[in-house]
């Protein structure tokens, strides 16, 4: 590139590219008119806050549709493209589908930044699209003072093999395939507070496709799945608990966390989205007595391109975990269980034993 820029400096002051909080979104959507009747071909809609929509085309084929974009969270444009693509495509894997086509969504300050920077963003994304097994078919761009990038993704799935966040059953264990702490560490990048080694690690974690974890799931009787992104581990686990009408216990000591996250949080490096998540779940999550607020916030940390949260019968959980590790998904860990008591809420416990 012809210039060295700090991409994250173009993010609007106070902005982080985080999702709109669930409470704020609900306030917006509640005033919209309800459809006259639900189309029976719509297998998954907005009712359970799932990762993507699923629409049945015939007895053997349904399409999965999703869209995601955000402002830069890292300064390397090539890596920004890779991360944004992995993040958007993940929703299809979380639904049990396979991505087939993508459209790029671009907002870029073309008069302020060298066009080669956008080339690098698109190059990084294109590599991930190919790795995911999908095809780029086009996109749309606007001249925007703040860089934004993401993808609209279409995938396919057999109607009988759709995974949602609403099928978890008591007796299941919960497996998380990537570490949390991403929001705190990417906020540290913006504040020049993350070491080069930490930056490289968090970028690699975010750019890793959930394709390989999804392939491991195919041989197991998975009951529910979601990917952990903007609402944090507890936010997405809560959506699973509410959608499944079951209770969830999270083993705090077993949750994989990126090294250095707690130290950064102790310095006050916590994104606004993570704090919003904490407020949103507060009345439906019971934390252990004496658990420090920092540790509670980390469990709510807003993640970009996080791992899959998989609900699978306990009898299959260890075998699935072993399969994930054998495929090189080294962060995967059993982080909780699904129970019949306290439905629709979460209990965080320090030790599962």
C-alpha positions, 0 to 999 in steps of 0.5 A: 500500500502507498500509505500506512494508516491506522484503520481503527482511527476512522471509527466514529468516536465512541463507536465500536461497530457493536450490535445494537443492544437487544433492548434497544432493538426490541423497542424499535421492532415492537412498533412494526406491524406483524405479518398477516400470516407466517409463510409455512416455508419460513422455517426460521424467522425472527422469533428466537433471535437466531443466527440466520433465516431459513426458507424451505424451497422444496422437500430436500432443500432450504436456503440460509440467509444472513448479513453482517458488517462492521467498522474496523476492529484491527488496523491491517486491512487484509486481516480486517477483510478476513475477519469480517468474512469469517464473521458473516459466514459463521452464521450459516455454519451455526445453522447447520448449513453450507455457504454457497454465495456471498455479496460484499457490502462496502462503505469506504472513504475513497477520497481519504484513504488510498484505494489499495487499502480497500483492495486489501480488505477485499483480498482478505475477504475473498480468501476466506470466501474460497476457504469456506467453499462459497462463491463471490457473486457481487456486492454494493459499495458507497462512499462513506467517511467511516470504513465499513465492510461485511457480507451477505451470505446465502447457504443451503441446508436440508430442511430436516437438518437445520440447527437453531438456538432453540433446541437445547435439551436437559442433559446436554452439555455445552461446547464452546469452540473459540475463546472469549475476550475478543471485544476487550482485546480489540478495544485494546488495539484501538488504544495501542494497548495490545502487544504485537503477539496478542494482536496476532493471536486475536486476529488469528482466532477471529479469522478462523472459520467455524467451517471445521467445527461445523464439519465435526458436528455433522457426525453427532446428534447436536440439539442446538447451536449458535455462534458467540458474537456481539451479545457475548457468551452469556447473551447468546447462551441466554437466547438459547435458554429462552428459545429452548425453554430450559435452564443453562449452567455455565462453568466459569472456570472452564470457559476459554479466555484469551491470555491477558484479557483480565489484565486489560479489563482491570485497566478499564479496557472494556467496550461499551457493547460488553457493558450493555450486554451485562446490563441486559442479562443481569436479571436473568443470570445468577452469578456466584456470590463473591464473583468479581465484576470484571469476571462477570463482564468478561463472560458478557464480552462482545465478541467478533467472529466467535466460536460455536456454542454447541448443545449436544447430549452429554453421552456424545459431548466428550467424543465431539470434544475429542473430534474437535481437538483432533481437527486442530480446534484446540480452544474447544471446551465443555463450558456448561450444561442444559438443565430442566430447572430455572428455565429461560435463565442462567446460573454461573458456577465456579466449578462443575464438580 
